[in-house]
Amino acid sequence: MRQLITSSIFLFLSSLCSSALADHDIKHYPAIKWASPKGFDLTLDIAVPQTETKSKPVLVIFHGGGFLLNNKSIMSNLADTIASRTDVITVNVNYRLLSDLDNTTKINELVEDAMGSVLWVKDNISQYGGDPAKVAVTGDSAGGHLASMVTLAGRTLDSDGFDKKPLGFKPTYLPQGMTAEDVAKKDGLKVQATILSYTAFSLVNMAKGGFEAEGNPTWKWAHAKARGFFGDKINVNDNLDYYQAMSPEHYLVNAKKYTLPPQFVHVGDQDPVTKPETSQQYVDQLKKLGQSARLKIYPGKSHGFLDSGCNDYNKGCFKELSQPAVDDMVAFLNEVFHL
């Protein structure tokens, strides 16, 4: 009954958001350098709602692109829309791609960038009027994978990263005077909410499905030679533990042991890349474990409907394609942060 009531409130708030919320001004802080791993500068954009609310909640955004393509600009429309319709500051993040640094970046380093950016936000967002104790994460496609890894694997930190076993993550940014282990002990990466847009939950399945092979056109589009997620010496058949450590589903935990933040998962019913049944299975698993999770499947939607601007692959533009997903995201954030 409680779940039914919560879902009804969510749907009611969502219906209000589409008509009752007027846009307000936002102030931009673009291209802020937050880290330079191996000399590769990473930047983020901050959009601050110009409202009277003090110490605003924050939404950290990770863009999609198959771990090989795009940058934060592909999420700029979403970032500005959320910031202009809520009291939530948006932080739109650049992270390394597999094709960066002469195609030598490993998949775990992308997760470490995502984790590092959240730690940077918690350390610095108060300067922009944000509340470091009210942080949500979101991402679409590959960015959704990163957001889910921040949510689920944030306590699996180690100063050796993936260089030694047991496998752990060393965030690209660490608070001054703290080690990865210190952050893990204090649960410093804990977030208060998560939104996952058409997300992949298993790196094992991606590898076995041919992501690392030349037949995956994303490598060609990125002007990079196809290779393994971790380079050429590690593969899914001989090193399964590496791929499991990068799979969000590997970290699901019973709420009696550890309570995860509420998660809103959504996908289009026509998505050929991250199929609806995968999202359904993920949400069902979370619910069985006593965690808070909800799923929305949008009829007629394919992959990438939150991308900025207009595109041929979805035959439309952000403003039209993103509805009603943005309404639902706004309602979810308002609900979680009591706005």
Secondary structure in CASP SS format (residue, H / E / C, confidence):
PFRMAT SS
TARGET T0000
AUTHOR 0000-0000-0000
METHOD secondary structure of the structure
MODEL  1
M C 1.00
R H 1.00
Q H 1.00
L H 1.00
I H 1.00
T H 1.00
S H 1.00
S H 1.00
I H 1.00
F H 1.00
L H 1.00
F H 1.00
L H 1.00
S H 1.00
S H 1.00
L H 1.00
C H 1.00
S H 1.00
S H 1.00
A H 1.00
L C 1.00
A C 1.00
D C 1.00
H C 1.00
D C 1.00
I E 1.00
K E 1.00
H E 1.00
Y E 1.00
P E 1.00
A E 1.00
I E 1.00
K E 1.00
W E 1.00
A E 1.00
S C 1.00
P H 1.00
K H 1.00
G H 1.00
F C 1.00
D C 1.00
L E 1.00
T E 1.00
L E 1.00
D E 1.00
I E 1.00
A E 1.00
V E 1.00
P E 1.00
Q C 1.00
T C 1.00
E C 1.00
T C 1.00
K C 1.00
S C 1.00
K E 1.00
P E 1.00
V E 1.00
L E 1.00
V E 1.00
I E 1.00
F E 1.00
H C 1.00
G C 1.00
G C 1.00
G C 1.00
F C 1.00
L C 1.00
L C 1.00
N C 1.00
N C 1.00
K H 1.00
S H 1.00
I H 1.00
M H 1.00
S H 1.00
N H 1.00
L H 1.00
A H 1.00
D H 1.00
T H 1.00
I H 1.00
A H 1.00
S H 1.00
R H 1.00
T C 1.00
D C 1.00
V C 1.00
I E 1.00
T E 1.00
V E 1.00
N E 1.00
V E 1.00
N C 1.00
Y C 1.00
R C 1.00
L C 1.00
L C 1.00
S C 1.00
D H 1.00
L H 1.00
D H 1.00
N H 1.00
T C 1.00
T C 1.00
K C 1.00
I H 1.00
N H 1.00
E H 1.00
L H 1.00
V H 1.00
E H 1.00
D H 1.00
A H 1.00
M H 1.00
G H 1.00
S H 1.00
V H 1.00
L H 1.00
W H 1.00
V H 1.00
K H 1.00
D H 1.00
N H 1.00
I H 1.00
S H 1.00
Q H 1.00
Y H 1.00
G C 1.00
G E 1.00
D E 1.00
P E 1.00
A E 1.00
K E 1.00
V E 1.00
A E 1.00
V E 1.00
T E 1.00
G E 1.00
D E 1.00
S E 1.00
A H 1.00
G H 1.00
G H 1.00
H H 1.00
L H 1.00
A H 1.00
S H 1.00
M H 1.00
V H 1.00
T H 1.00
L H 1.00
A H 1.00
G C 1.00
R C 1.00
T C 1.00
L E 1.00
D C 1.00
S C 1.00
D C 1.00
G C 1.00
F C 1.00
D C 1.00
K C 1.00
K C 1.00
P C 1.00
L C 1.00
G C 1.00
F E 1.00
K C 1.00
P C 1.00
T C 1.00
Y C 1.00
L C 1.00
P C 1.00
Q C 1.00
G C 1.00
M C 1.00
T C 1.00
A H 1.00
E H 1.00
D H 1.00
V H 1.00
A H 1.00
K H 1.00
K C 1.00
D C 1.00
G C 1.00
L C 1.00
K C 1.00
V C 1.00
Q C 1.00
A E 1.00
T E 1.00
I E 1.00
L E 1.00
S E 1.00
Y E 1.00
T E 1.00
A C 1.00
F C 1.00
S C 1.00
L H 1.00
V H 1.00
N H 1.00
M H 1.00
A H 1.00
K H 1.00
G C 1.00
G C 1.00
F C 1.00
E C 1.00
A C 1.00
E C 1.00
G C 1.00
N C 1.00
P H 1.00
T H 1.00
W H 1.00
K H 1.00
W H 1.00
A C 1.00
H C 1.00
A C 1.00
K C 1.00
A C 1.00
R C 1.00
G C 1.00
F C 1.00
F C 1.00
G C 1.00
D C 1.00
K C 1.00
I C 1.00
N C 1.00
V C 1.00
N C 1.00
D C 1.00
N C 1.00
L H 1.00
D H 1.00
Y H 1.00
Y H 1.00
Q H 1.00
A C 1.00
M C 1.00
S C 1.00
P H 1.00
E H 1.00
H H 1.00
Y H 1.00
L C 1.00
V C 1.00
N C 1.00
A C 1.00
K C 1.00
K C 1.00
Y C 1.00
T C 1.00
L C 1.00
P C 1.00
P C 1.00
Q E 1.00
F E 1.00
V E 1.00
H E 1.00
V E 1.00
G E 1.00
D C 1.00
Q C 1.00
D C 1.00
P C 1.00
V C 1.00
T C 1.00
K C 1.00
P H 1.00
E H 1.00
T H 1.00
S H 1.00
Q H 1.00
Q H 1.00
Y H 1.00
V H 1.00
D H 1.00
Q H 1.00
L H 1.00
K H 1.00
K H 1.00
L C 1.00
G C 1.00
Q C 1.00
S C 1.00
A E 1.00
R E 1.00
L E 1.00
K E 1.00
I E 1.00
Y E 1.00
P C 1.00
G C 1.00
K C 1.00
S C 1.00
H C 1.00
G C 1.00
F C 1.00
L C 1.00
D C 1.00
S C 1.00
G C 1.00
C E 1.00
N E 1.00
D C 1.00
Y C 1.00
N C 1.00
K C 1.00
G E 1.00
C E 1.00
F H 1.00
K H 1.00
E H 1.00
L H 1.00
S C 1.00
Q C 1.00
P C 1.00
A H 1.00
V H 1.00
D H 1.00
D H 1.00
M H 1.00
V H 1.00
A H 1.00
F H 1.00
L H 1.00
N H 1.00
E H 1.00
V H 1.00
F C 1.00
H C 1.00
L C 1.00
END
